Amino acid sequence: RAGGRHITVDPRRILGEKSELWTFSLDVHRHLSSLLSRIWKALRRSGAAIPAMTYGKEWVLFEPRTGRVLVEEQPSEGAAPKGLEAAGIRAGTILWVLRPEAAPPGVESGAVGREG
C-alpha cells in the first residue's frame, strides 16, 4: 500500500495456498505483542484452530530474508517492550506464519524483546 509503513504477513503455510497475504501497519503495531495479537485474531477468523497464548508453541513468525524465527521475550517489570523496528522489523518486511516444526533446519531464533 502506498504512503504507509507496512509489513506483509504470509499465512499460507498454515491456512493453505488460497489464503490472501495480510498487510499490517508499523504505525499501528509498534511492538511484537500487538502484532502477534492481531495476527492471531486474523488466523482464528480464517478458521485456524490455534489456541490463545500459544505463540512459539503452536505457531511462529519466520522472516525468510534473514532466516530467523521471531521470539517473543517478556520485558522486565516496568520496562517498555522493544519496538518492532528496533528489533529489525522494518517497512517492507515479509513474515511467514509457520508451525514451529516447519521452520527450516538450522534457523536462528531472533529475540524480539528487551535486551539485557
C-alpha positions as CSV (number, residue, x, y, z in Angstrom):
1,R,0.0,0.0,0.0
2,A,1.4,3.3,-1.0
3,G,2.2,6.0,1.5
4,G,2.4,3.9,4.6
5,R,4.9,1.8,6.6
6,H,3.7,-1.7,6.4
7,I,4.8,-5.3,6.7
8,T,3.4,-8.3,4.9
9,V,2.4,-11.5,6.7
10,D,2.0,-14.7,4.6
11,P,-0.3,-17.2,6.5
12,R,-0.5,-19.7,3.6
13,R,1.7,-22.3,5.3
14,I,-1.0,-22.7,8.0
15,L,-4.2,-21.6,6.2
16,G,-3.4,-23.1,2.7
17,E,-2.3,-21.7,-0.6
18,K,-5.6,-20.0,-1.3
19,S,-5.3,-17.6,1.6
20,E,-4.6,-14.0,0.9
21,L,-1.5,-12.2,2.2
22,W,-2.1,-9.8,5.1
23,T,-0.7,-6.3,5.5
24,F,-0.2,-4.6,8.9
25,S,0.9,-1.1,9.7
26,L,4.0,-0.4,11.7
27,D,2.4,2.8,12.9
28,V,-0.4,0.8,14.5
29,H,1.6,-2.2,15.6
30,R,4.8,-0.9,17.2
31,H,5.5,-3.9,19.4
32,L,5.6,-7.6,18.8
33,S,2.8,-8.2,21.4
34,S,0.4,-6.0,19.4
35,L,1.3,-7.6,16.1
36,L,1.0,-11.1,17.5
37,S,-2.4,-10.4,18.9
38,R,-3.7,-9.0,15.6
39,I,-2.2,-11.9,13.6
40,W,-3.7,-14.5,16.0
41,K,-7.1,-12.9,15.6
42,A,-6.8,-13.0,11.8
43,L,-5.8,-16.6,11.9
44,R,-8.8,-17.5,14.1
45,R,-11.2,-15.6,11.8
46,S,-9.7,-17.5,8.9
47,G,-10.6,-20.8,10.5
48,A,-7.3,-21.8,12.1
49,A,-7.7,-23.8,15.4
50,I,-4.9,-22.1,17.2
51,P,-5.5,-21.6,21.0
52,A,-4.7,-18.2,22.6
53,M,-1.3,-17.5,24.1
54,T,0.4,-20.2,22.1
55,Y,2.9,-18.2,20.1
56,G,6.2,-20.1,20.0
57,K,4.4,-23.4,20.7
58,E,1.7,-23.7,18.1
59,W,2.8,-21.0,15.6
60,V,5.7,-18.7,14.9
61,L,6.7,-15.8,12.6
62,F,9.6,-16.6,10.3
63,E,11.5,-13.9,8.4
64,P,12.7,-15.6,5.2
65,R,15.1,-12.8,4.3
66,T,17.2,-13.3,7.5
67,G,16.3,-16.9,8.2
68,R,15.2,-16.2,11.7
69,V,12.1,-17.1,13.8
70,L,10.9,-14.1,15.9
71,V,11.0,-14.9,19.6
72,E,8.7,-13.1,22.0
73,E,10.5,-12.1,25.1
74,Q,8.8,-10.7,28.1
75,P,10.2,-7.3,29.2
76,S,11.4,-6.8,32.7
77,E,8.9,-5.3,35.1
78,G,8.5,-1.7,34.4
79,A,10.4,-1.9,31.1
80,A,8.8,-0.9,27.8
81,P,8.7,-3.7,25.2
82,K,11.2,-3.3,22.4
83,G,9.8,-1.9,19.3
84,L,9.5,-3.9,16.1
85,E,11.8,-1.6,14.2
86,A,14.4,-1.7,16.9
87,A,14.3,-5.5,16.5
88,G,14.9,-5.3,12.8
89,I,11.3,-5.5,11.5
90,R,11.1,-2.6,9.1
91,A,8.7,-1.4,6.5
92,G,8.6,-3.9,3.6
93,T,9.5,-6.9,5.8
94,I,7.8,-10.2,4.8
95,L,7.0,-12.7,7.6
96,W,5.7,-16.2,7.2
97,V,3.3,-17.8,9.7
98,L,4.6,-21.3,10.4
99,R,4.2,-24.2,12.8
100,P,7.4,-24.3,14.8
101,E,8.4,-27.7,13.5
102,A,8.1,-26.3,9.9
103,A,10.8,-23.8,10.4
104,P,13.8,-24.7,8.2
105,P,16.6,-26.6,9.9
106,G,19.3,-24.6,11.4
107,V,17.1,-21.5,11.8
108,E,18.2,-19.0,14.3
109,S,15.8,-17.6,16.8
110,G,15.9,-13.8,16.7
111,A,15.0,-12.4,20.0
112,V,12.4,-9.6,19.9
113,G,12.1,-8.0,23.3
114,R,14.1,-6.2,25.9
115,E,17.8,-6.7,25.7
116,G,19.9,-7.3,28.8
